Amino acid sequence: MRKAHQGLAAAEREDLSSRHTIGHITIGCMLGYLDFRFPDDGWRPRHPRLAGWYQEFAELPSMWTTRPPVA
């Protein structure tokens, strides 16, 4: 998890305001996976810029329709 947290810190420093690229999709999928597999990790308070970006990104139709089912 240390490496994952280092990756989150690096993504927090990125400018994600540009047109979506494969990099944006990769970050969005990574964050969705963290929420799915490690819901208690608490990455959002440590990375508020990334959390704000993901909140909007996760609402894209492509992200919405590929969410894992809620158990």
PyMOL Python script that loads the backbone (N, CA, C, O; Angstrom):
from pymol import cmd

cmd.read_pdbstr("""\
ATOM      1  N   MET A   1       0.827  -1.196   0.000  1.00  0.00           N
ATOM      2  CA  MET A   1       0.000   0.000   0.000  1.00  0.00           C
ATOM      3  C   MET A   1       0.872   1.262   0.000  1.00  0.00           C
ATOM      4  O   MET A   1       0.430   2.325  -0.434  1.00  0.00           O
ATOM      5  N   ARG A   2       2.099   1.138   0.485  1.00  0.00           N
ATOM      6  CA  ARG A   2       2.970   2.311   0.478  1.00  0.00           C
ATOM      7  C   ARG A   2       3.168   2.829  -0.941  1.00  0.00           C
ATOM      8  O   ARG A   2       3.123   4.037  -1.175  1.00  0.00           O
ATOM      9  N   LYS A   3       3.387   1.921  -1.886  1.00  0.00           N
ATOM     10  CA  LYS A   3       3.565   2.320  -3.292  1.00  0.00           C
ATOM     11  C   LYS A   3       2.279   2.946  -3.833  1.00  0.00           C
ATOM     12  O   LYS A   3       2.331   3.921  -4.582  1.00  0.00           O
ATOM     13  N   ALA A   4       1.154   2.402  -3.464  1.00  0.00           N
ATOM     14  CA  ALA A   4      -0.125   2.976  -3.908  1.00  0.00           C
ATOM     15  C   ALA A   4      -0.277   4.396  -3.387  1.00  0.00           C
ATOM     16  O   ALA A   4      -0.727   5.278  -4.118  1.00  0.00           O
ATOM     17  N   HIS A   5       0.088   4.624  -2.145  1.00  0.00           N
ATOM     18  CA  HIS A   5      -0.020   5.965  -1.565  1.00  0.00           C
ATOM     19  C   HIS A   5       0.965   6.928  -2.222  1.00  0.00           C
ATOM     20  O   HIS A   5       0.665   8.112  -2.380  1.00  0.00           O
ATOM     21  N   GLN A   6       2.134   6.429  -2.602  1.00  0.00           N
ATOM     22  CA  GLN A   6       3.086   7.274  -3.330  1.00  0.00           C
ATOM     23  C   GLN A   6       2.520   7.644  -4.699  1.00  0.00           C
ATOM     24  O   GLN A   6       2.687   8.776  -5.155  1.00  0.00           O
ATOM     25  N   GLY A   7       1.860   6.707  -5.346  1.00  0.00           N
ATOM     26  CA  GLY A   7       1.230   6.985  -6.630  1.00  0.00           C
ATOM     27  C   GLY A   7       0.114   8.002  -6.506  1.00  0.00           C
ATOM     28  O   GLY A   7      -0.034   8.868  -7.368  1.00  0.00           O
ATOM     29  N   LEU A   8      -0.667   7.910  -5.451  1.00  0.00           N
ATOM     30  CA  LEU A   8      -1.728   8.894  -5.204  1.00  0.00           C
ATOM     31  C   LEU A   8      -1.132  10.280  -4.990  1.00  0.00           C
ATOM     32  O   LEU A   8      -1.663  11.274  -5.485  1.00  0.00           O
ATOM     33  N   ALA A   9      -0.037  10.343  -4.257  1.00  0.00           N
ATOM     34  CA  ALA A   9       0.614  11.638  -4.021  1.00  0.00           C
ATOM     35  C   ALA A   9       1.108  12.233  -5.340  1.00  0.00           C
ATOM     36  O   ALA A   9       1.003  13.440  -5.553  1.00  0.00           O
ATOM     37  N   ALA A  10       1.644  11.395  -6.219  1.00  0.00           N
ATOM     38  CA  ALA A  10       2.100  11.876  -7.526  1.00  0.00           C
ATOM     39  C   ALA A  10       0.922  12.348  -8.365  1.00  0.00           C
ATOM     40  O   ALA A  10       1.011  13.385  -9.023  1.00  0.00           O
ATOM     41  N   ALA A  11      -0.180  11.605  -8.355  1.00  0.00           N
ATOM     42  CA  ALA A  11      -1.368  12.004  -9.116  1.00  0.00           C
ATOM     43  C   ALA A  11      -1.962  13.296  -8.562  1.00  0.00           C
ATOM     44  O   ALA A  11      -2.504  14.102  -9.318  1.00  0.00           O
ATOM     45  N   GLU A  12      -1.867  13.495  -7.268  1.00  0.00           N
ATOM     46  CA  GLU A  12      -2.368  14.721  -6.633  1.00  0.00           C
ATOM     47  C   GLU A  12      -1.660  15.953  -7.194  1.00  0.00           C
ATOM     48  O   GLU A  12      -2.253  17.029  -7.278  1.00  0.00           O
ATOM     49  N   ARG A  13      -0.409  15.797  -7.572  1.00  0.00           N
ATOM     50  CA  ARG A  13       0.366  16.928  -8.088  1.00  0.00           C
ATOM     51  C   ARG A  13       0.122  17.203  -9.574  1.00  0.00           C
ATOM     52  O   ARG A  13       0.536  18.245 -10.080  1.00  0.00           O
ATOM     53  N   GLU A  14      -0.536  16.296 -10.267  1.00  0.00           N
ATOM     54  CA  GLU A  14      -0.772  16.450 -11.705  1.00  0.00           C
ATOM     55  C   GLU A  14      -1.872  17.471 -11.989  1.00  0.00           C
ATOM     56  O   GLU A  14      -2.794  17.654 -11.195  1.00  0.00           O
ATOM     57  N   ASP A  15      -1.751  18.124 -13.134  1.00  0.00           N
ATOM     58  CA  ASP A  15      -2.811  19.006 -13.623  1.00  0.00           C
ATOM     59  C   ASP A  15      -3.758  18.140 -14.451  1.00  0.00           C
ATOM     60  O   ASP A  15      -3.426  17.742 -15.568  1.00  0.00           O
ATOM     61  N   LEU A  16      -4.918  17.855 -13.909  1.00  0.00           N
ATOM     62  CA  LEU A  16      -5.876  16.983 -14.580  1.00  0.00           C
ATOM     63  C   LEU A  16      -6.993  17.763 -15.255  1.00  0.00           C
ATOM     64  O   LEU A  16      -8.044  17.201 -15.565  1.00  0.00           O
ATOM     65  N   SER A  17      -6.776  19.051 -15.483  1.00  0.00           N
ATOM     66  CA  SER A  17      -7.832  19.902 -16.025  1.00  0.00           C
ATOM     67  C   SER A  17      -7.929  19.854 -17.547  1.00  0.00           C
ATOM     68  O   SER A  17      -8.877  20.397 -18.114  1.00  0.00           O
ATOM     69  N   SER A  18      -6.973  19.219 -18.218  1.00  0.00           N
ATOM     70  CA  SER A  18      -6.992  19.196 -19.676  1.00  0.00           C
ATOM     71  C   SER A  18      -8.016  18.183 -20.199  1.00  0.00           C
ATOM     72  O   SER A  18      -8.659  17.465 -19.434  1.00  0.00           O
ATOM     73  N   ARG A  19      -8.141  18.154 -21.510  1.00  0.00           N
ATOM     74  CA  ARG A  19      -9.018  17.184 -22.164  1.00  0.00           C
ATOM     75  C   ARG A  19      -8.628  15.784 -21.719  1.00  0.00           C
ATOM     76  O   ARG A  19      -7.442  15.491 -21.564  1.00  0.00           O
ATOM     77  N   HIS A  20      -9.609  14.920 -21.511  1.00  0.00           N
ATOM     78  CA  HIS A  20      -9.334  13.580 -21.003  1.00  0.00           C
ATOM     79  C   HIS A  20      -8.483  12.767 -21.969  1.00  0.00           C
ATOM     80  O   HIS A  20      -8.708  12.752 -23.179  1.00  0.00           O
ATOM     81  N   THR A  21      -7.508  12.098 -21.391  1.00  0.00           N
ATOM     82  CA  THR A  21      -6.589  11.233 -22.139  1.00  0.00           C
ATOM     83  C   THR A  21      -6.622   9.843 -21.511  1.00  0.00           C
ATOM     84  O   THR A  21      -7.341   9.604 -20.541  1.00  0.00           O
ATOM     85  N   ILE A  22      -5.842   8.938 -22.072  1.00  0.00           N
ATOM     86  CA  ILE A  22      -5.729   7.597 -21.495  1.00  0.00           C
ATOM     87  C   ILE A  22      -5.173   7.679 -20.069  1.00  0.00           C
ATOM     88  O   ILE A  22      -5.485   6.828 -19.236  1.00  0.00           O
ATOM     89  N   GLY A  23      -4.363   8.681 -19.788  1.00  0.00           N
ATOM     90  CA  GLY A  23      -3.850   8.869 -18.429  1.00  0.00           C
ATOM     91  C   GLY A  23      -4.962   9.192 -17.436  1.00  0.00           C
ATOM     92  O   GLY A  23      -4.968   8.679 -16.316  1.00  0.00           O
ATOM     93  N   HIS A  24      -5.892  10.034 -17.843  1.00  0.00           N
ATOM     94  CA  HIS A  24      -7.037  10.358 -16.982  1.00  0.00           C
ATOM     95  C   HIS A  24      -7.869   9.105 -16.704  1.00  0.00           C
ATOM     96  O   HIS A  24      -8.294   8.858 -15.575  1.00  0.00           O
ATOM     97  N   ILE A  25      -8.088   8.326 -17.757  1.00  0.00           N
ATOM     98  CA  ILE A  25      -8.870   7.095 -17.600  1.00  0.00           C
ATOM     99  C   ILE A  25      -8.165   6.146 -16.647  1.00  0.00           C
ATOM    100  O   ILE A  25      -8.803   5.511 -15.808  1.00  0.00           O
ATOM    101  N   THR A  26      -6.854   6.049 -16.777  1.00  0.00           N
ATOM    102  CA  THR A  26      -6.075   5.177 -15.900  1.00  0.00           C
ATOM    103  C   THR A  26      -6.200   5.616 -14.443  1.00  0.00           C
ATOM    104  O   THR A  26      -6.414   4.783 -13.561  1.00  0.00           O
ATOM    105  N   ILE A  27      -6.070   6.897 -14.189  1.00  0.00           N
ATOM    106  CA  ILE A  27      -6.191   7.413 -12.820  1.00  0.00           C
ATOM    107  C   ILE A  27      -7.605   7.179 -12.296  1.00  0.00           C
ATOM    108  O   ILE A  27      -7.788   6.765 -11.151  1.00  0.00           O
ATOM    109  N   GLY A  28      -8.604   7.445 -13.136  1.00  0.00           N
ATOM    110  CA  GLY A  28      -9.993   7.223 -12.718  1.00  0.00           C
ATOM    111  C   GLY A  28     -10.265   5.770 -12.375  1.00  0.00           C
ATOM    112  O   GLY A  28     -10.929   5.482 -11.379  1.00  0.00           O
ATOM    113  N   CYS A  29      -9.761   4.850 -13.187  1.00  0.00           N
ATOM    114  CA  CYS A  29      -9.944   3.424 -12.910  1.00  0.00           C
ATOM    115  C   CYS A  29      -9.211   3.012 -11.641  1.00  0.00           C
ATOM    116  O   CYS A  29      -9.711   2.204 -10.858  1.00  0.00           O
ATOM    117  N   MET A  30      -8.024   3.571 -11.444  1.00  0.00           N
ATOM    118  CA  MET A  30      -7.255   3.268 -10.237  1.00  0.00           C
ATOM    119  C   MET A  30      -8.029   3.698  -8.990  1.00  0.00           C
ATOM    120  O   MET A  30      -8.107   2.952  -8.014  1.00  0.00           O
ATOM    121  N   LEU A  31      -8.590   4.885  -9.028  1.00  0.00           N
ATOM    122  CA  LEU A  31      -9.325   5.382  -7.867  1.00  0.00           C
ATOM    123  C   LEU A  31     -10.600   4.578  -7.634  1.00  0.00           C
ATOM    124  O   LEU A  31     -10.971   4.304  -6.492  1.00  0.00           O
ATOM    125  N   GLY A  32     -11.264   4.204  -8.715  1.00  0.00           N
ATOM    126  CA  GLY A  32     -12.442   3.352  -8.582  1.00  0.00           C
ATOM    127  C   GLY A  32     -12.094   2.005  -7.976  1.00  0.00           C
ATOM    128  O   GLY A  32     -12.842   1.475  -7.154  1.00  0.00           O
ATOM    129  N   TYR A  33     -10.955   1.450  -8.383  1.00  0.00           N
ATOM    130  CA  TYR A  33     -10.502   0.184  -7.831  1.00  0.00           C
ATOM    131  C   TYR A  33     -10.197   0.319  -6.342  1.00  0.00           C
ATOM    132  O   TYR A  33     -10.553  -0.553  -5.549  1.00  0.00           O
ATOM    133  N   LEU A  34      -9.543   1.407  -5.969  1.00  0.00           N
ATOM    134  CA  LEU A  34      -9.269   1.628  -4.539  1.00  0.00           C
ATOM    135  C   LEU A  34     -10.565   1.674  -3.746  1.00  0.00           C
ATOM    136  O   LEU A  34     -10.659   1.075  -2.674  1.00  0.00           O
ATOM    137  N   ASP A  35     -11.566   2.380  -4.263  1.00  0.00           N
ATOM    138  CA  ASP A  35     -12.848   2.448  -3.563  1.00  0.00           C
ATOM    139  C   ASP A  35     -13.503   1.075  -3.458  1.00  0.00           C
ATOM    140  O   ASP A  35     -14.116   0.749  -2.441  1.00  0.00           O
ATOM    141  N   PHE A  36     -13.372   0.275  -4.512  1.00  0.00           N
ATOM    142  CA  PHE A  36     -14.006  -1.038  -4.550  1.00  0.00           C
ATOM    143  C   PHE A  36     -13.300  -2.046  -3.641  1.00  0.00           C
ATOM    144  O   PHE A  36     -13.953  -2.755  -2.875  1.00  0.00           O
ATOM    145  N   ARG A  37     -11.988  -2.111  -3.722  1.00  0.00           N
ATOM    146  CA  ARG A  37     -11.226  -3.123  -2.978  1.00  0.00           C
ATOM    147  C   ARG A  37     -10.761  -2.687  -1.593  1.00  0.00           C
ATOM    148  O   ARG A  37     -10.574  -3.519  -0.704  1.00  0.00           O
ATOM    149  N   PHE A  38     -10.576  -1.384  -1.414  1.00  0.00           N
ATOM    150  CA  PHE A  38     -10.069  -0.868  -0.140  1.00  0.00           C
ATOM    151  C   PHE A  38     -10.923   0.315   0.321  1.00  0.00           C
ATOM    152  O   PHE A  38     -10.417   1.432   0.430  1.00  0.00           O
ATOM    153  N   PRO A  39     -12.203   0.084   0.590  1.00  0.00           N
ATOM    154  CA  PRO A  39     -13.107   1.199   0.898  1.00  0.00           C
ATOM    155  C   PRO A  39     -12.738   1.985   2.161  1.00  0.00           C
ATOM    156  O   PRO A  39     -13.160   3.130   2.321  1.00  0.00           O
ATOM    157  N   ASP A  40     -11.966   1.385   3.044  1.00  0.00           N
ATOM    158  CA  ASP A  40     -11.598   2.061   4.287  1.00  0.00           C
ATOM    159  C   ASP A  40     -10.219   2.710   4.239  1.00  0.00           C
ATOM    160  O   ASP A  40      -9.702   3.136   5.271  1.00  0.00           O
ATOM    161  N   ASP A  41      -9.618   2.789   3.057  1.00  0.00           N
ATOM    162  CA  ASP A  41      -8.274   3.359   2.944  1.00  0.00           C
ATOM    163  C   ASP A  41      -8.241   4.835   3.315  1.00  0.00           C
ATOM    164  O   ASP A  41      -7.259   5.297   3.896  1.00  0.00           O
ATOM    165  N   GLY A  42      -9.280   5.575   2.995  1.00  0.00           N
ATOM    166  CA  GLY A  42      -9.325   7.000   3.351  1.00  0.00           C
ATOM    167  C   GLY A  42      -8.392   7.875   2.531  1.00  0.00           C
ATOM    168  O   GLY A  42      -7.775   8.792   3.073  1.00  0.00           O
ATOM    169  N   TRP A  43      -8.278   7.613   1.243  1.00  0.00           N
ATOM    170  CA  TRP A  43      -7.367   8.387   0.400  1.00  0.00           C
ATOM    171  C   TRP A  43      -7.866   9.812   0.158  1.00  0.00           C
ATOM    172  O   TRP A  43      -7.054  10.707  -0.075  1.00  0.00           O
ATOM    173  N   ARG A  44      -9.147  10.041   0.206  1.00  0.00           N
ATOM    174  CA  ARG A  44      -9.696  11.363  -0.135  1.00  0.00           C
ATOM    175  C   ARG A  44      -9.204  12.501   0.764  1.00  0.00           C
ATOM    176  O   ARG A  44      -8.789  13.535   0.241  1.00  0.00           O
ATOM    177  N   PRO A  45      -9.232  12.356   2.082  1.00  0.00           N
ATOM    178  CA  PRO A  45      -8.735  13.462   2.923  1.00  0.00           C
ATOM    179  C   PRO A  45      -7.251  13.772   2.702  1.00  0.00           C
ATOM    180  O   PRO A  45      -6.833  14.922   2.844  1.00  0.00           O
ATOM    181  N   ARG A  46      -6.460  12.766   2.358  1.00  0.00           N
ATOM    182  CA  ARG A  46      -5.027  12.977   2.121  1.00  0.00           C
ATOM    183  C   ARG A  46      -4.754  13.596   0.753  1.00  0.00           C
ATOM    184  O   ARG A  46      -3.692  14.175   0.528  1.00  0.00           O
ATOM    185  N   HIS A  47      -5.722  13.471  -0.162  1.00  0.00           N
ATOM    186  CA  HIS A  47      -5.531  13.950  -1.542  1.00  0.00           C
ATOM    187  C   HIS A  47      -6.781  14.695  -2.016  1.00  0.00           C
ATOM    188  O   HIS A  47      -7.491  14.213  -2.898  1.00  0.00           O
ATOM    189  N   PRO A  48      -7.051  15.857  -1.439  1.00  0.00           N
ATOM    190  CA  PRO A  48      -8.319  16.557  -1.729  1.00  0.00           C
ATOM    191  C   PRO A  48      -8.472  17.000  -3.185  1.00  0.00           C
ATOM    192  O   PRO A  48      -9.585  16.969  -3.710  1.00  0.00           O
ATOM    193  N   ARG A  49      -7.405  17.404  -3.842  1.00  0.00           N
ATOM    194  CA  ARG A  49      -7.526  17.801  -5.257  1.00  0.00           C
ATOM    195  C   ARG A  49      -7.919  16.606  -6.113  1.00  0.00           C
ATOM    196  O   ARG A  49      -8.794  16.703  -6.973  1.00  0.00           O
ATOM    197  N   LEU A  50      -7.278  15.504  -5.873  1.00  0.00           N
ATOM    198  CA  LEU A  50      -7.569  14.281  -6.602  1.00  0.00           C
ATOM    199  C   LEU A  50      -8.996  13.802  -6.311  1.00  0.00           C
ATOM    200  O   LEU A  50      -9.700  13.347  -7.213  1.00  0.00           O
ATOM    201  N   ALA A  51      -9.406  13.907  -5.075  1.00  0.00           N
ATOM    202  CA  ALA A  51     -10.767  13.505  -4.701  1.00  0.00           C
ATOM    203  C   ALA A  51     -11.809  14.366  -5.410  1.00  0.00           C
ATOM    204  O   ALA A  51     -12.825  13.852  -5.878  1.00  0.00           O
ATOM    205  N   GLY A  52     -11.565  15.664  -5.489  1.00  0.00           N
ATOM    206  CA  GLY A  52     -12.490  16.551  -6.186  1.00  0.00           C
ATOM    207  C   GLY A  52     -12.569  16.239  -7.661  1.00  0.00           C
ATOM    208  O   GLY A  52     -13.652  16.237  -8.247  1.00  0.00           O
ATOM    209  N   TRP A  53     -11.419  15.973  -8.263  1.00  0.00           N
ATOM    210  CA  TRP A  53     -11.384  15.607  -9.679  1.00  0.00           C
ATOM    211  C   TRP A  53     -12.140  14.299  -9.898  1.00  0.00           C
ATOM    212  O   TRP A  53     -12.938  14.190 -10.829  1.00  0.00           O
ATOM    213  N   TYR A  54     -11.892  13.314  -9.050  1.00  0.00           N
ATOM    214  CA  TYR A  54     -12.520  12.009  -9.217  1.00  0.00           C
ATOM    215  C   TYR A  54     -14.029  12.069  -9.022  1.00  0.00           C
ATOM    216  O   TYR A  54     -14.771  11.343  -9.683  1.00  0.00           O
ATOM    217  N   GLN A  55     -14.475  12.910  -8.139  1.00  0.00           N
ATOM    218  CA  GLN A  55     -15.918  13.037  -7.908  1.00  0.00           C
ATOM    219  C   GLN A  55     -16.636  13.393  -9.215  1.00  0.00           C
ATOM    220  O   GLN A  55     -17.699  12.847  -9.512  1.00  0.00           O
ATOM    221  N   GLU A  56     -16.057  14.297  -9.982  1.00  0.00           N
ATOM    222  CA  GLU A  56     -16.643  14.664 -11.272  1.00  0.00           C
ATOM    223  C   GLU A  56     -16.389  13.585 -12.326  1.00  0.00           C
ATOM    224  O   GLU A  56     -17.294  13.228 -13.080  1.00  0.00           O
ATOM    225  N   PHE A  57     -15.178  13.073 -12.377  1.00  0.00           N
ATOM    226  CA  PHE A  57     -14.816  12.084 -13.389  1.00  0.00           C
ATOM    227  C   PHE A  57     -15.665  10.819 -13.257  1.00  0.00           C
ATOM    228  O   PHE A  57     -16.057  10.227 -14.262  1.00  0.00           O
ATOM    229  N   ALA A  58     -15.946  10.409 -12.036  1.00  0.00           N
ATOM    230  CA  ALA A  58     -16.709   9.186 -11.787  1.00  0.00           C
ATOM    231  C   ALA A  58     -18.147   9.285 -12.288  1.00  0.00           C
ATOM    232  O   ALA A  58     -18.823   8.266 -12.431  1.00  0.00           O
ATOM    233  N   GLU A  59     -18.615  10.492 -12.554  1.00  0.00           N
ATOM    234  CA  GLU A  59     -19.979  10.678 -13.046  1.00  0.00           C
ATOM    235  C   GLU A  59     -20.080  10.619 -14.572  1.00  0.00           C
ATOM    236  O   GLU A  59     -21.180  10.692 -15.119  1.00  0.00           O
ATOM    237  N   LEU A  60     -18.957  10.489 -15.256  1.00  0.00           N
ATOM    238  CA  LEU A  60     -19.003  10.337 -16.708  1.00  0.00           C
ATOM    239  C   LEU A  60     -19.777   9.062 -17.061  1.00  0.00           C
ATOM    240  O   LEU A  60     -19.659   8.057 -16.360  1.00  0.00           O
ATOM    241  N   PRO A  61     -20.559   9.095 -18.131  1.00  0.00           N
ATOM    242  CA  PRO A  61     -21.334   7.902 -18.489  1.00  0.00           C
ATOM    243  C   PRO A  61     -20.485   6.638 -18.612  1.00  0.00           C
ATOM    244  O   PRO A  61     -20.921   5.565 -18.192  1.00  0.00           O
ATOM    245  N   SER A  62     -19.301   6.741 -19.170  1.00  0.00           N
ATOM    246  CA  SER A  62     -18.451   5.561 -19.326  1.00  0.00           C
ATOM    247  C   SER A  62     -18.008   4.994 -17.982  1.00  0.00           C
ATOM    248  O   SER A  62     -17.875   3.779 -17.838  1.00  0.00           O
ATOM    249  N   MET A  63     -17.784   5.847 -17.012  1.00  0.00           N
ATOM    250  CA  MET A  63     -17.410   5.372 -15.678  1.00  0.00           C
ATOM    251  C   MET A  63     -18.637   4.809 -14.950  1.00  0.00           C
ATOM    252  O   MET A  63     -18.556   3.787 -14.269  1.00  0.00           O
ATOM    253  N   TRP A  64     -19.754   5.485 -15.106  1.00  0.00           N
ATOM    254  CA  TRP A  64     -20.976   5.089 -14.420  1.00  0.00           C
ATOM    255  C   TRP A  64     -21.424   3.690 -14.866  1.00  0.00           C
ATOM    256  O   TRP A  64     -21.780   2.850 -14.040  1.00  0.00           O
ATOM    257  N   THR A  65     -21.403   3.459 -16.167  1.00  0.00           N
ATOM    258  CA  THR A  65     -21.923   2.179 -16.681  1.00  0.00           C
ATOM    259  C   THR A  65     -20.977   1.008 -16.443  1.00  0.00           C
ATOM    260  O   THR A  65     -21.386  -0.144 -16.586  1.00  0.00           O
ATOM    261  N   THR A  66     -19.735   1.269 -16.086  1.00  0.00           N
ATOM    262  CA  THR A  66     -18.793   0.173 -15.855  1.00  0.00           C
ATOM    263  C   THR A  66     -18.461  -0.025 -14.372  1.00  0.00           C
ATOM    264  O   THR A  66     -17.518  -0.740 -14.035  1.00  0.00           O
ATOM    265  N   ARG A  67     -19.226   0.600 -13.503  1.00  0.00           N
ATOM    266  CA  ARG A  67     -19.016   0.401 -12.055  1.00  0.00           C
ATOM    267  C   ARG A  67     -19.329  -1.028 -11.684  1.00  0.00           C
ATOM    268  O   ARG A  67     -20.236  -1.632 -12.258  1.00  0.00           O
ATOM    269  N   PRO A  68     -18.590  -1.588 -10.726  1.00  0.00           N
ATOM    270  CA  PRO A  68     -18.925  -2.929 -10.270  1.00  0.00           C
ATOM    271  C   PRO A  68     -20.257  -2.908  -9.514  1.00  0.00           C
ATOM    272  O   PRO A  68     -20.607  -1.895  -8.909  1.00  0.00           O
ATOM    273  N   PRO A  69     -20.984  -3.995  -9.545  1.00  0.00           N
ATOM    274  CA  PRO A  69     -22.278  -4.037  -8.825  1.00  0.00           C
ATOM    275  C   PRO A  69     -22.070  -3.910  -7.326  1.00  0.00           C
ATOM    276  O   PRO A  69     -21.075  -4.386  -6.778  1.00  0.00           O
ATOM    277  N   VAL A  70     -23.011  -3.270  -6.683  1.00  0.00           N
ATOM    278  CA  VAL A  70     -22.970  -3.142  -5.227  1.00  0.00           C
ATOM    279  C   VAL A  70     -23.483  -4.434  -4.628  1.00  0.00           C
ATOM    280  O   VAL A  70     -24.562  -4.911  -4.978  1.00  0.00           O
ATOM    281  N   ALA A  71     -22.711  -4.988  -3.732  1.00  0.00           N
ATOM    282  CA  ALA A  71     -23.105  -6.279  -3.111  1.00  0.00           C
ATOM    283  C   ALA A  71     -24.087  -6.081  -1.999  1.00  0.00           C
ATOM    284  O   ALA A  71     -24.518  -7.051  -1.376  1.00  0.00           O
TER     285      ALA A  71
END
""", "prot")
cmd.dss("prot")
cmd.show_as("cartoon", "prot")
cmd.util.cbc("prot")
cmd.orient("prot")
